[in-house]
Amino acid sequence: MIIIIFTLIWGIALFIFLVYSLISLLFRMISYPRDFHHFAGNQQPAKIDYNLQYYVIVPCFNEAAVIQRTIKCLLRFKQFEIVVVDDASSDNSVSQITNSHIHLLRRHLPNAHTGKGDVLNFALDYICQITIRQRVSFEKVIIGVVDADAQLVDNALQRLNAYFSSPRTNITQMRVKMYPHFKNWLQILQDIEFFSINYMAQIMRMYTKTVGLSGNGQFFRLKPTIDKISAHPWGNALLDDYELTK
């Protein structure tokens, strides 16, 4: 009986997912011509605000195999200050990280391993302190979150400047794609979910005036986030990647 119930639940969930995906694909095909010009960042603002200060948080726990590549890619963007938070790693993940644009923060046991939300809040406290000391307006500070195994495309900063130069823009979720060298079908399907289905869902949210931040690749303006949520916007939710969407 239990097997039948779980099979039924799984079947209903799969049906809803497939219908959702089909509807998203259909609307995406219809709306693409408009989206390309209005939502894809192709329209440049009248003036780029070069006073924006970007801090990119990179949470790190035993990421020695991938984090050097991530940091190297982020350092291509000269406007970025990179805040790496080592959550008491045991593999010397960050032992070779040295650069004037890198701020290395370390958490130590027993105050470590308490969740990604605590790691991000720890970094945000540090960024707020720097911003206050430098007497920079929180309105000009843009916070990004990039996973330790992630990489931004070459024109990422150009698009971010275009979006955040408008004072009306408070958050931006960048499109997420897996690394191109897939090892199995699971990674291929995950890439389809991230790069296609989730992207279409994000585009459709623009029509409904709703918001969906999905963790990796999210950028937000500091002041409205603190004002509307708190100085510690992340908690310990199971889906911490979506937690800033409130």
Secondary structure, DSSP 8 states (H G I E B T S, - for coil): -HHHHHHHHHHHHHHHHHHHHHHHHHHHHHHHHHHHHHTSS-S--SS--TT-EEEEEEEESS-TTTHHHHHHHHTT-TTEEEEEEEES-SS-TTTT---TTEEEEEE-TTSSSS-HHHHHHHHHHHHHHHHHHTT--GGGEEEEE--TT----TTHHHHHHHHHTSTT--EEE------S---SHHHHHHHHIIIIIIHHHHHHHHHHT-----STTEEEEHHHHHHHT-SS-----TTGGGTT--
